[in-house]
Amino acid sequence: MTDYHTKTFYGQKSSITLTSPSKSAPYVFLSCINRKKDGTWENTSKGEGKTVKISTEEIICILEVLLKKSANWRGFHVFKERKTEIYVGWEKESREVVQIKIGEYIKKLRFPNLNFFTLMLEHILSEKIEFATSGKSKMTSSDGVTQDEGEYGVFSEHIIARNGLQVVETTEFGVLKDTIEIKAKVKVESPKALLITLESDKEFWIPKSTIHSNYDMENKKNFQTLVVDKWIIEKQRIPQ
């Protein structure tokens, strides 16, 4: 069994490459490039195009769309102040063409490339469940920075029903040092997140890993001062 997988799906104006660097790495890379006006293609090795790392959890979210169990999936990758939006969803209700957006880059897949892409992701996911789920691994970002798995996370949110299918949104984040103080009531606690209420009565879910201060779950009637990561405030558009 091979340890490395890569496949590029070309179109007339854009292409997308799926790469699994190792069956023991809990992620894959997705790279999008466009054809230039002179007919040549952008080159990721020259810093052109857009490359993002997709975690095992996010592979599952993408497969839910490709297998027509979810309408779309949207991810927000936040690492060292760089934010990239990733979107995978059906172009029309007929669900014959899927759109993959990475930042400003867009690639559409249809039969047979759509089936090839789906089968490849399913195979890679099976490998990673078998080989990448034991021990503590190092995670390497697209810019070559290696970090412990404990310093990295994925936060799922905004699960909505639409046309009988789910819409899933996740945020992938690394450790950021910038924090902001907010006043909020702690309404609900889940294993990985808090539902907070602001003075404006607006409610937001925020991951516990972004909170850097103590909070009292018994004190739900009064406002508390929370020190949280700046990126989650910006992403949720929480008024400061």
Secondary structure, DSSP 8 states (H G I E B T S, - for coil): --S-EEEEEE-SSEEEEEEES-TTSSEEEEEEEEB-TTS-B--GGGT-SEEEEEEHHHHHHHHHHHTTSEEEEEEEEEETTEEEEEEEEESSTT---EEEEETTEEEEE-TTHHHHHHHHHHHHHHHHHHHSSSS--EEE-TTS-EEEGGGEEEEEEEEEEETTEEEEEEEEEE----EEEEEEEEEEE-SSEEEEE-TTS-EEEEEGGGB-S---TT--SS-EEEEEEHHHHHHHT---
